């Protein structure tokens, strides 16, 4: 009986640890405008949540700036009709490139959303 009780306690402890880890991971990788603007080097960890949470296609440049702040000052991937945001080091075992969010515009509305690597 005592060993069964100890096994049950271990199982409950493992479940609590897993749930805590899941909640912590969701909090860290959840998108917020403040986190996006204040920690640009960590954007790569929240960009997927941003794309799930918000429909960027069809929104205006002004709405993009309200959501994401000013774009990154860079020549990488920059054209007259897009906005570019630095995301951070690429998500891979060996990170040698950076990832960028590129929003293409037509008539002041987002028409294409891409994550690209340099």
C-alpha positions in Angstrom: 0.0 0.0 0.0 2.8 2.4 0.9 4.6 1.8 -2.5 1.3 2.5 -4.3 0.9 5.7 -2.5 4.5 6.7 -3.3 4.0 5.8 -7.0 0.8 7.9 -7.1 2.6 10.9 -5.5 5.4 10.6 -8.2 2.8 10.5 -11.0 1.0 13.5 -9.6 4.3 15.4 -9.2 5.3 14.6 -12.8 1.9 15.8 -14.1 2.2 19.0 -12.1 5.7 19.6 -13.5 4.5 19.0 -17.1 1.5 21.3 -16.7 3.7 24.0 -15.1 6.2 23.7 -18.0 3.4 24.0 -20.6 2.0 27.1 -18.9 5.4 28.7 -18.6 6.2 28.0 -22.3 2.8 29.5 -23.3 3.5 32.7 -21.3 7.0 33.0 -22.7 6.0 32.4 -26.4 2.7 34.3 -26.3 2.6 37.5 -28.5 2.2 40.9 -27.0 3.0 44.3 -28.6 5.1 45.3 -25.6 7.2 42.1 -25.7 7.6 42.5 -29.5 8.8 46.1 -29.2 10.9 45.8 -26.1 12.7 42.5 -26.9 13.3 42.4 -30.7 16.0 39.7 -30.4 13.3 37.4 -28.9 10.7 37.9 -31.7 11.6 34.6 -33.3 10.0 32.9 -30.3 6.7 34.7 -30.5 6.2 35.2 -34.2 4.3 32.0 -34.7 1.9 33.0 -32.0 1.5 36.4 -33.6 0.6 34.8 -36.9 -2.0 32.5 -35.2 -3.5 35.3 -33.1 -3.8 38.0 -35.7 -4.9 38.1 -39.3 -2.3 40.4 -40.9 -3.5 40.1 -44.5 -5.6 43.1 -45.3 -4.5 45.4 -42.5 -3.0 48.8 -43.2 0.5 50.1 -42.6 -0.9 52.2 -39.7 -2.4 49.1 -38.1 0.8 47.2 -38.5 2.7 50.0 -36.7 0.1 50.0 -33.9 0.5 46.2 -33.5 4.3 45.8 -34.2 5.8 49.2 -33.8 8.2 50.7 -36.3 9.9 48.4 -38.7 13.5 47.4 -38.4 15.9 49.8 -40.1 17.7 47.5 -42.6 18.4 47.0 -46.3 17.8 43.3 -46.0 14.7 42.3 -48.1 13.6 46.0 -48.1 11.6 47.3 -51.1 9.4 50.3 -51.6 6.2 48.2 -50.9 7.1 46.2 -47.8 7.9 46.4 -44.1 10.6 44.3 -42.6 11.0 43.2 -38.9 14.0 41.4 -37.5 13.0 38.3 -35.6 16.3 37.0 -34.3 18.6 34.0 -34.9 17.1 31.3 -37.1 15.3 28.4 -35.3 17.6 25.5 -36.0 20.2 23.4 -34.2 23.0 25.5 -35.6 21.9 29.1 -36.1 24.0 30.9 -38.6 21.4 33.1 -40.2 18.7 35.5 -39.0 15.0 35.3 -39.5 12.9 38.3 -40.7 9.2 39.0 -41.0 8.5 40.6 -44.4 5.1 42.2 -45.0 4.3 43.0 -48.6 1.8 45.8 -49.3 -0.5 46.8 -52.2 -2.7 49.8 -51.9 -1.6 50.3 -48.3 -2.8 46.9 -47.2 -0.8 43.7 -46.4 -1.1 41.3 -49.3 1.6 38.8 -48.3 3.3 37.7 -45.1 6.6 35.8 -45.2 9.3 34.7 -42.8 12.6 34.7 -44.6 16.3 33.9 -43.7 19.3 35.9 -44.7 
